[in-house]
Amino acid sequence: MKTRPTFSPAFKVEIAKLMVEQNYSIAQACAASGAGPSAVRRWKLQYLAELAGQTLPHTQAITAEQREISKLKQRIRDLEMDKEILKKASVLFAQGLR
């Protein structure tokens, strides 16, 4: 069984940059990368979205900045959950002291 090749986020960014900045066609990008046309198209769309400050749904960020933003957003969610747990715990402890 043939396995799909995996490409690093940095490689995906480089191929997307070729298409955006140097006007490579999908066919040229496929030849340069060894990836299929649907993957190369998706990388370009994802790169353009991330340049605009967005991450496409159900995808992992490919630019370093967007990966960092995703990590920070996850950290914020974790801290907010911890804060809610501590609020509830303090209410329970306050009720227990009466």
ChimeraX commands (.cxc) that place a marker at each C-alpha (Angstrom):
marker #1 position 0.00,0.00,0.00 radius 0.5
marker #1 position 1.32,3.40,-0.98 radius 0.5
marker #1 position 1.57,6.00,1.77 radius 0.5
marker #1 position 0.94,9.68,1.25 radius 0.5
marker #1 position 3.95,11.94,1.50 radius 0.5
marker #1 position 3.94,14.39,4.36 radius 0.5
marker #1 position 5.15,17.93,3.96 radius 0.5
marker #1 position 6.34,20.26,6.69 radius 0.5
marker #1 position 4.50,23.52,7.32 radius 0.5
marker #1 position 7.60,25.44,6.21 radius 0.5
marker #1 position 7.63,23.56,2.90 radius 0.5
marker #1 position 3.94,24.29,2.36 radius 0.5
marker #1 position 4.55,27.98,3.00 radius 0.5
marker #1 position 7.40,28.03,0.49 radius 0.5
marker #1 position 5.27,26.45,-2.24 radius 0.5
marker #1 position 2.38,28.82,-1.46 radius 0.5
marker #1 position 4.77,31.78,-1.63 radius 0.5
marker #1 position 5.91,30.64,-5.08 radius 0.5
marker #1 position 2.30,30.74,-6.27 radius 0.5
marker #1 position 1.42,34.04,-4.60 radius 0.5
marker #1 position 4.61,36.06,-4.97 radius 0.5
marker #1 position 6.13,34.60,-8.14 radius 0.5
marker #1 position 2.90,33.70,-9.94 radius 0.5
marker #1 position 3.64,30.00,-10.28 radius 0.5
marker #1 position 0.72,28.06,-11.73 radius 0.5
marker #1 position -0.80,25.07,-9.93 radius 0.5
marker #1 position 0.96,22.77,-12.41 radius 0.5
marker #1 position 4.34,24.42,-11.82 radius 0.5
marker #1 position 3.88,24.25,-8.05 radius 0.5
marker #1 position 2.93,20.57,-8.30 radius 0.5
marker #1 position 6.06,19.86,-10.34 radius 0.5
marker #1 position 8.25,21.78,-7.87 radius 0.5
marker #1 position 6.77,20.15,-4.78 radius 0.5
marker #1 position 5.76,16.66,-5.82 radius 0.5
marker #1 position 2.32,17.24,-4.30 radius 0.5
marker #1 position -1.04,16.92,-5.99 radius 0.5
marker #1 position -3.03,19.83,-7.36 radius 0.5
marker #1 position -5.69,19.75,-4.63 radius 0.5
marker #1 position -3.06,19.91,-1.90 radius 0.5
marker #1 position -1.20,22.73,-3.60 radius 0.5
marker #1 position -4.45,24.69,-4.09 radius 0.5
marker #1 position -5.32,24.19,-0.41 radius 0.5
marker #1 position -1.87,25.40,0.68 radius 0.5
marker #1 position -2.30,28.56,-1.38 radius 0.5
marker #1 position -5.76,29.27,0.04 radius 0.5
marker #1 position -4.55,28.58,3.55 radius 0.5
marker #1 position -1.51,30.83,3.11 radius 0.5
marker #1 position -3.64,33.69,1.78 radius 0.5
marker #1 position -6.10,33.28,4.66 radius 0.5
marker #1 position -3.29,33.28,7.21 radius 0.5
marker #1 position -1.79,36.41,5.68 radius 0.5
marker #1 position -5.18,38.00,6.32 radius 0.5
marker #1 position -4.99,36.85,9.96 radius 0.5
marker #1 position -7.39,33.91,9.73 radius 0.5
marker #1 position -7.01,30.16,9.99 radius 0.5
marker #1 position -9.23,28.01,7.80 radius 0.5
marker #1 position -11.61,25.74,9.71 radius 0.5
marker #1 position -10.46,22.16,10.29 radius 0.5
marker #1 position -6.86,22.91,9.31 radius 0.5
marker #1 position -3.66,23.37,11.19 radius 0.5
marker #1 position -1.86,26.64,10.66 radius 0.5
marker #1 position 1.10,26.55,8.30 radius 0.5
marker #1 position 2.72,29.89,9.06 radius 0.5
marker #1 position 4.74,30.24,12.25 radius 0.5
marker #1 position 2.72,33.27,13.35 radius 0.5
marker #1 position -0.61,31.49,13.00 radius 0.5
marker #1 position 0.73,28.41,14.84 radius 0.5
marker #1 position 1.80,30.68,17.70 radius 0.5
marker #1 position -1.60,32.39,17.74 radius 0.5
marker #1 position -3.30,28.98,17.88 radius 0.5
marker #1 position -1.12,27.94,20.82 radius 0.5
marker #1 position -1.86,31.20,22.65 radius 0.5
marker #1 position -5.60,30.85,22.05 radius 0.5
marker #1 position -5.48,27.33,23.48 radius 0.5
marker #1 position -3.56,28.63,26.50 radius 0.5
marker #1 position -6.20,31.32,27.03 radius 0.5
marker #1 position -8.97,28.70,26.91 radius 0.5
marker #1 position -7.11,26.58,29.46 radius 0.5
marker #1 position -6.59,29.54,31.80 radius 0.5
marker #1 position -10.23,30.59,31.51 radius 0.5
marker #1 position -11.31,27.06,32.41 radius 0.5
marker #1 position -8.96,27.05,35.40 radius 0.5
marker #1 position -10.39,30.41,36.49 radius 0.5
marker #1 position -13.97,29.08,36.32 radius 0.5
marker #1 position -13.01,26.01,38.35 radius 0.5
marker #1 position -11.37,28.20,40.98 radius 0.5
marker #1 position -14.44,30.44,41.15 radius 0.5
marker #1 position -16.71,27.46,41.75 radius 0.5
marker #1 position -14.31,26.02,44.31 radius 0.5
marker #1 position -14.12,29.30,46.23 radius 0.5
marker #1 position -17.93,29.45,46.39 radius 0.5
marker #1 position -18.02,25.89,47.75 radius 0.5
marker #1 position -15.35,26.65,50.34 radius 0.5
marker #1 position -17.12,29.86,51.38 radius 0.5
marker #1 position -20.38,27.93,51.88 radius 0.5
marker #1 position -18.56,25.30,53.89 radius 0.5
marker #1 position -17.09,27.87,56.30 radius 0.5
marker #1 position -20.48,29.20,57.37 radius 0.5
marker link #1:1,2 radius 0.2
marker link #1:2,3 radius 0.2
marker link #1:3,4 radius 0.2
marker link #1:4,5 radius 0.2
marker link #1:5,6 radius 0.2
marker link #1:6,7 radius 0.2
marker link #1:7,8 radius 0.2
marker link #1:8,9 radius 0.2
marker link #1:9,10 radius 0.2
marker link #1:10,11 radius 0.2
marker link #1:11,12 radius 0.2
marker link #1:12,13 radius 0.2
marker link #1:13,14 radius 0.2
marker link #1:14,15 radius 0.2
marker link #1:15,16 radius 0.2
marker link #1:16,17 radius 0.2
marker link #1:17,18 radius 0.2
marker link #1:18,19 radius 0.2
marker link #1:19,20 radius 0.2
marker link #1:20,21 radius 0.2
marker link #1:21,22 radius 0.2
marker link #1:22,23 radius 0.2
marker link #1:23,24 radius 0.2
marker link #1:24,25 radius 0.2
marker link #1:25,26 radius 0.2
marker link #1:26,27 radius 0.2
marker link #1:27,28 radius 0.2
marker link #1:28,29 radius 0.2
marker link #1:29,30 radius 0.2
marker link #1:30,31 radius 0.2
marker link #1:31,32 radius 0.2
marker link #1:32,33 radius 0.2
marker link #1:33,34 radius 0.2
marker link #1:34,35 radius 0.2
marker link #1:35,36 radius 0.2
marker link #1:36,37 radius 0.2
marker link #1:37,38 radius 0.2
marker link #1:38,39 radius 0.2
marker link #1:39,40 radius 0.2
marker link #1:40,41 radius 0.2
marker link #1:41,42 radius 0.2
marker link #1:42,43 radius 0.2
marker link #1:43,44 radius 0.2
marker link #1:44,45 radius 0.2
marker link #1:45,46 radius 0.2
marker link #1:46,47 radius 0.2
marker link #1:47,48 radius 0.2
marker link #1:48,49 radius 0.2
marker link #1:49,50 radius 0.2
marker link #1:50,51 radius 0.2
marker link #1:51,52 radius 0.2
marker link #1:52,53 radius 0.2
marker link #1:53,54 radius 0.2
marker link #1:54,55 radius 0.2
marker link #1:55,56 radius 0.2
marker link #1:56,57 radius 0.2
marker link #1:57,58 radius 0.2
marker link #1:58,59 radius 0.2
marker link #1:59,60 radius 0.2
marker link #1:60,61 radius 0.2
marker link #1:61,62 radius 0.2
marker link #1:62,63 radius 0.2
marker link #1:63,64 radius 0.2
marker link #1:64,65 radius 0.2
marker link #1:65,66 radius 0.2
marker link #1:66,67 radius 0.2
marker link #1:67,68 radius 0.2
marker link #1:68,69 radius 0.2
marker link #1:69,70 radius 0.2
marker link #1:70,71 radius 0.2
marker link #1:71,72 radius 0.2
marker link #1:72,73 radius 0.2
marker link #1:73,74 radius 0.2
marker link #1:74,75 radius 0.2
marker link #1:75,76 radius 0.2
marker link #1:76,77 radius 0.2
marker link #1:77,78 radius 0.2
marker link #1:78,79 radius 0.2
marker link #1:79,80 radius 0.2
marker link #1:80,81 radius 0.2
marker link #1:81,82 radius 0.2
marker link #1:82,83 radius 0.2
marker link #1:83,84 radius 0.2
marker link #1:84,85 radius 0.2
marker link #1:85,86 radius 0.2
marker link #1:86,87 radius 0.2
marker link #1:87,88 radius 0.2
marker link #1:88,89 radius 0.2
marker link #1:89,90 radius 0.2
marker link #1:90,91 radius 0.2
marker link #1:91,92 radius 0.2
marker link #1:92,93 radius 0.2
marker link #1:93,94 radius 0.2
marker link #1:94,95 radius 0.2
marker link #1:95,96 radius 0.2
marker link #1:96,97 radius 0.2
marker link #1:97,98 radius 0.2
view
